[in-house]
Amino acid sequence: MLGRVLVYGGKGALGAACVSHFKSNNYWVGSIDLSTNEEADASIVLSRDLGWEEQEAEVLKKVSEALSGEKLDAVICVAGGWAGGNATKDLAKNADLMWRQSVWTSAISASVASKYLKEGGLLTLTGAQPALEGTPGMIGYGMAKAAVHQLTRSLAGKNSGLPANSIVVTILPVTLDTSMNRKWMPKADFSTWTPLTEVAGLFYKWTKGQERPNSGALLQLITKEGVTQLVEAN
């Protein structure tokens, strides 16, 4: 076995791709989600009814049990979701949902990393390229992703609580090439969408210590004609 990674959101489209990629490269893989990932070595299933603190306590307990004293090479948080909407209707409802899906999971991933990541390990979070600016058509989403960007900068700072020499990197996709996105946007230019296997491959390289970005980097995934470039946001 090459090492151990934990994928938060391991049953979603990108999360499942990450679980598969690391499993095929001989890693022990843990998954955290609202439903089971059968492919993972350990699958932690959370109840939707848990509050933020309860969810954190449950995750920390279950991860500790699954690892049995071992440490993680990477904590990969790809949990999230999307909701549109401006200020006229359901703003609090949509913002709350986005906060739960993106901010809760990112913060809990940071807690896990502070306790169970190896020195020199990797923590990745998932932001969003549109949230670098205003998002009037999806205000709750933009707020939550901007919070993840801020969390990244904080975790990369001195005395953040992450293990020595570990790095935190956040990816900022524009559009990921998922079956759900193809269903809802069938006429889009798929050559500008980032393949899930490509993202999983990046995480794999960084976990192994190859071509690692600077800690705190917000990396836009810009795909054109099927080729993806990493462009660091200021």
Stockholm file with secondary structure:
# STOCKHOLM 1.0

chainA/1-234         MLGRVLVYGGKGALGAACVSHFKSNNYWVGSIDLSTNEEADASIVLSRDLGWEEQEAEVLKKVSEALSGEKLDAVICVAGGWAGGNATKDLAKNADLMWRQSVWTSAISASVASKYLKEGGLLTLTGAQPALEGTPGMIGYGMAKAAVHQLTRSLAGKNSGLPANSIVVTILPVTLDTSMNRKWMPKADFSTWTPLTEVAGLFYKWTKGQERPNSGALLQLITKEGVTQLVEAN
#=GR chainA/1-234 SS CCEEEEEETTTSHHHHHHHHHHHHTTEEEEEEESSCCTTSSEEEECCTTCCHHHHHHHHHHHHHHHHTTCCEEEEEECCCCCCCBCTTSSHHHHHHHHIIIIIIHHHHHHHHHHHHEEEEEEEEEECCGGGGSCCTTBHHHHHHHHHHHHHHHHHTSTTSSCCTTCEEEEEEESCEECHHHHHHCTTSCGGGSEEHHHHHHHHHHHHTTSSCCCTTCEEEEEEETTEEEEEECC
#=GC SS_cons         CCEEEEEETTTSHHHHHHHHHHHHTTEEEEEEESSCCTTSSEEEECCTTCCHHHHHHHHHHHHHHHHTTCCEEEEEECCCCCCCBCTTSSHHHHHHHHIIIIIIHHHHHHHHHHHHEEEEEEEEEECCGGGGSCCTTBHHHHHHHHHHHHHHHHHTSTTSSCCTTCEEEEEEESCEECHHHHHHCTTSCGGGSEEHHHHHHHHHHHHTTSSCCCTTCEEEEEEETTEEEEEECC
//
